[in-house]
Every structure is written in C-alpha cells, then in structure tokens.
Amino acid sequence: MCGLEIEHDGEKVLSVRGDKKDPFSRGFICPKGARIAELHEDPSRLKSPLLKQPDGSWKEIGWTEALSLAGARLQAVREEYGLDAVGMYLGNPTVHNYGFLTFAGDLRRALKSRNVFSATSMDQLPHQFMAHEMFGHTLHLAVPDIDRTDYLLVMGANPAVSNGSLMSTGGAKPRLEAIRARGGQVIVLDPRRTETTRYADAHHFIRPATDVYFLLAMLQQVFANNWVNRAHLAPFLSGEEALRQSVKDFTPERVAGICGLPAATIRQLSKDYATTERAVIYGRMGLSTQEHGTLCNWLILVINLLTGHLDREGGAMFSTPAVNLIRRKQYKKTYGRYHSRVRGLPEAEGELPVAVLAEEILTPGPGQIRAMITHAGNPVLSSPNGKQLDRAFAELDFMVCIDVFLNETTRHADLILPPAAFLEVDHYDFVFNHLAVRNNAKYSPSLFSPAPGQWYDWQIAKALIKQLAPLANYPLSRFFHWSTPQRLLNLGLLTGPYGKFSKLSKLFTGLSLGKLRANPHGIALGPLVPRLATILCTPDRKIKLLPEWAPEHLLALSEKLTDDLPALSNHEFYLIGRRHLRSNNSWMHNVAGLAKGKNRCTVQVNTTDAERLGITTGQEVTIASRTGAIRLPAEVTAEMMPGVLSIPHGFGHQRKGTNLPVAAAAPGVSVNDITDEQLVDPISGNAAFSGQRVQLLVGLTT
C-alpha cells in the first residue's frame, strides 16, 4: 500500500523512491518496495508454463495446452475419487493480489472441495475468528488508531520490521516516534528485545505462550479497580458479570510466576493503560501463533472494549474502506461447520487448518487428497513440520501450481502456470484497506507489458473455473463472464462508502476507478471514525463478552495457577520465531540485494544460557524436537529472554535434491523442519509455532 515513485525508460527501471506526495505512506519505503525492480527482473522468474517430464526435467509448453491439461487431470481425479480429492492451498501473496482475489471465491465454489487451505491458519486466524464471534464478520478487525493514541501496548508484535501486521500503516517507525513526541508511551512485551523496542519507552520480557495469563490479570485489575468504561457501547454488551466472576482468581500475584513478569509490573501496566484516555493494546504473530492464540485475541478485544478503548479515537477502531468487502448485514455462521477427516480440526471460512494438510494427503480412505492446486505459496517452508508436507506432496497423483518461482513446493508440481507479476500488473489493495490506520484509496497501474502471450493469474483462475464448475454443478452467470478485476474494482468503488451512490459522495464527489487514475498519489479519505454500532451484525446485535466456549478454557487455565510451571531441563528451551526487515517472506530471498550480507539464519541464545552451555557466537549447534533436528550457527545476545531461543522463518532452500536457483542467495535451514504440526490452538486450529519446547544440543550432528 506504500506509494512508490518509479522512474523507467519504458523497458527498464532506473530508480525507485518513496512517493512523498502519497497521503498515506508520505514517502516511506521499505526494502521490499525499494527492491521491486530486482523482483521484476529476476532471471529465475518463470514466464511460460512448465510441464514435468518423466525424468524430472521441465519442458516449456503453450498456455492452451497447459490449461487444457490442468483441467483434464483435475477432472479425472474428481470423477474417480470425488470432489474432496482435489485440495487447494492459497499462499500469503494471494491476499495482496486483487486480480486473483476477485475470482478466488468462484474457484472455491467450482472446486467444491472441503480440502481448501491457506496461510491464514498459520498467521491471523485467531484474529478473524474473534472478529466473527464478537462483531459478526471475519473482516470486522479493529486496528490501533496509532496516529492518535497516547499509550500503545505492543505484545508479540514487531511493527518496526513488519511495518504493521494487520495494521496497515505505511511506515510504522515514524508513527511510533510520533507517539512519544506528543508525550505518549510505547510499551513492548516480548520474549525478545525486538527492533521495535528501539522506539519504545519500556520493554519487558514475558515467557512465550503465557501472554494469556498477563491479559487475564490485566482484565482482573480492570474489574477490581473499577476501571470499567463501557462508553457508547454499553447498550450492546452482554455477559459482563459472568466475565467478572470468571477472571477474579487471575490476580497479578498468582500469574507472575507463570508469565515471568513481577506482580508490581503487571499492576502498573494495567493502571497506566486503563487510566490513559487514548490507549490501545496491539497483539500480533507472537500471540496468534501459540496454543492460546484465540484466548489472547479475545482478551485484547474485551480489555480494549471494557476500558473505553474500542471504537474510540486513539484506541482500536474500524476502517471505512473505499471498496467494502463486507456486503451482507446479517450474521452467517462461517466457522466450525465441518471438521477435518483425520484429526477433526474445525473449518474456518471454508478452509481447514494447514496443520492437517499433510495427513489429509497421506492417510488413505474416502476424502483423501490426491491432487492439489496451489497459488503463490511455499508451505513446505512455511507450515509446521514442513518435511512431512514435502513427503506428502511427492505422493500426489497430480499437482498444478500457479506461481512465478520454482521453489521447495512447486518443484513437486506436474505443471507450473506462471502468470504476469510485479510491475506487469495493476494493483489495488482490497483486503488491507480494511486494516488501514487511515482511510485511503490508491490505484497503481502496471508499468510494463508482460511477455507476449503470457496470462494474468485471474485469467488462469477463470479458465480453471470454467473447466471445474460443471462437475460441481456451479452455474456461471453472465456477470462472471463479463467481469474482470478492473470492472469489479470500479463497481466496488462506485457502490462503496465514498462512491457515486453513497451518502458521502458529495464530500468526495464520488469515487471511481477513473478518479483514482486521475489521482496517482492516492486520495486521503480521512481518519478512522467510531462505527461499531452501525456495522455490528451478531445474531442478537449484542457483543458477547464471554463466549460459550470460554469458561471451560478459563477453568483449565485457573487449575494451572496452583501448579508450578514445568521446569526446563538443562538443554530445553522455548522456541519463538522472528522476522527480518529484508526477508519478510521466503520469496524475497530470490533478490540478491535483500539476501546479501551476513547470515541471518541463526539461533539467538541468551548470554547466560550460552555461558552455561559453553556456546559462542558462530558456533554450530543442533536444535531438536519431536519432528526432527536442524543445525545452524548460534548468535549469543542479551536481547533474548533466558530459556528462550529465536530462529527466523522462510529459510531452508538447500534441501536435499532440490537444486533451486535461490539456494545460493540465502543460506540457512528451515525452522519448520522442527515445528510440530500437532501443536495447534484448540479453539481455532491455528498453528502454534510459538512456545513449543525444543532441545539445544552442542557438538552433535543431526
């Protein structure tokens, strides 16, 4: 969403700068944006369909032949084994790609398989689950009003590197600095002293996967000290007294030993937050990707709400995007309608958790996945126990990948369909404008034409839909045949909150694609405004503070308060991930300018732990778990909490037998070779990467 000013000669990019006239990003640019030309010009980027030969080599074929083959092979599997026999995985870039996104729903309906997966269940699923539970829709996601808050409590998030995960900011660092400049505070709770702490007033270590206890104690303090401020949402709340009783035992003194924070610190943080008029709690990956991910996100919403910090200036607020993806006003159940075949994990928005993907391929029986479609993802590196998924993909009868790179996942494909990409496609962000800290609209046209005859991914999607729809009895309307991403974008703008037919059209003179084209820097649509009362669409138009499933989980947590936390053995540690500014995603490793420099795939170890075990920086160590072992260099640092290890994700390109072009650019191992697919958030099914126990072994081979 950040504005880029790109100078080019019609064929080649000459320079890339941040667009200072962009009202949203104001000239901010991150390494990913600065290096977009290198991604576009990457010599390893695929541009023609590739068909795998019997000897494992690849042969370029034409688009007509490729799409006909894809449809025929997928249909054959469905006809023999049933509709669920073809699975689909949508990777992280899908949600940033408005072209493919416009037809992803039709593709799902044409496929009519229960075996659909995406990166959602390895990331933000607990956020979306709670948005659906409390507000009635999975996209009713409250974001910090960071430009007006005076107290930002950051938990398990690193916005200085992520630039605002589930919080579209267009430059998080200057916004963090602005909070402090106006006299506010930024407080970070994290097992690692992250890059964000450089922009914070204070940092406190907290033991991995125990954030739920801190939040419960914080809520207990809100009730005990009468800091409750229901504000304008009071008429919509239900279950407050039951919630009060459910958390009364979680005092700061009782949780301090579990989460590793002194009781006095918990009390002070609770008071500072609750009594600051404009304050907000922001939790992200470290909270989502753990055993208590859903409980953590529920508690953040409840605390923000009960202290008057939800749907209020400077708190957690809801954007008003120019293209509103939330079209229905009535509640619809979209979670837990069915469960996975082998382990019985719940469905979410028509998707099963990625943690079950490998077992659904490897376990025989009705409904077994025998063929896969993937779009822009690399789950072999990104999903828990990636080695198991690597083996599973090799067992498929057929696999087609829509992707521009040959990677650890697409190497298993029988057919790769590489669409036009990067500077060859136009862009409008459908989803992340729903998460923007300021309302904004911007359209970016393509700069270059794709190779002659190359297809766009939305064209590939439409071609597959036409072939798959008949067997699923999915009728294709005239609207489907007429629609293109640009036509749908224009329609969305015209009928959106600021469009020709909206009440705000007089103020903004009616947004349309034509108007955005005439304003290439983007159009500012104003700050976030209170609007929960108008968007709330739960069945009874109430916000249920204590969901039906919560008491049993709170009881289980309460029972653990009487026990000491199981001690770590001499070589045992808690594992957490980390993100690098220059390698947010594994596909960024293709860019030499981003991958160069010192090896960033290290295991960070606290100095005291390193001294105890005789470890020095650069020394090779082995990290082992139930699922396997990896060997990588240690990085000794005081930035880590004792008893905790941190390993970045996205590496592992040197897998045996892969021989991929990216391997030389970014050396390192995949942390997901040791993460456990059996560890999930029991409520949502989201993968629980953070907080699992591993062994650190010195002087041993894998």
Secondary structure, DSSP 8 states (H G I E B T S, - for coil): ---EEEEE-SSSEEEEEE-TT-TTTTT---HHHHTHHHHHT-TT---S-EEE-TTS-EEE--HHHHHHHHHHHHHHHHHHH-GGGEEEEE-GGGGG-HHHHHHHHHHHHHH--S-EEEGGGGTTHHHHHHHHHHHSSTT---EE-TTT-SEEEEES--HHHHS-TTSB-S-HHHHHHHHHHTT-EEEEE-SB--GGGGG-SEEE---TT-HHHHHHHHHHHHHHTT----GGGGGGEE-HHHHHHHHTT--HHHHHHHHT--HHHHHHHHHHHHHSSSEEEEE-HHHHTSTTHHHHHHHHHHHHHHTT-BSSTTSEE----SS-S----S----EEEEE-TTT--EEETTB--GGGHHHHHHS-STT---EEEEES--HHHHSTTHHHHHHHHHT-SEEEEE-SS--TTGGG-SEEE----GGGS-B--TTGGGGBSEEEE--B--SS--STT---HHHHHHHHHHHHTGGGT----HHHHH--HHHHHHHHHHTSTTBTTSTTHHHHT-B-HHHHHT-TT-EEEEE----HHHH---TTS-EESS-TTHHHHHHHHHHHTTS------TTEEEEE----TT-SSGGGGG-HHHH-SS----EEEEHHHHHHHT--TT-EEEEEETTEEEEEEEEEETTB-TTEEE--SS--TT-TTT--TTTTTS----GGGTS-TT-B-TTT--B--TT-EEEEEES---
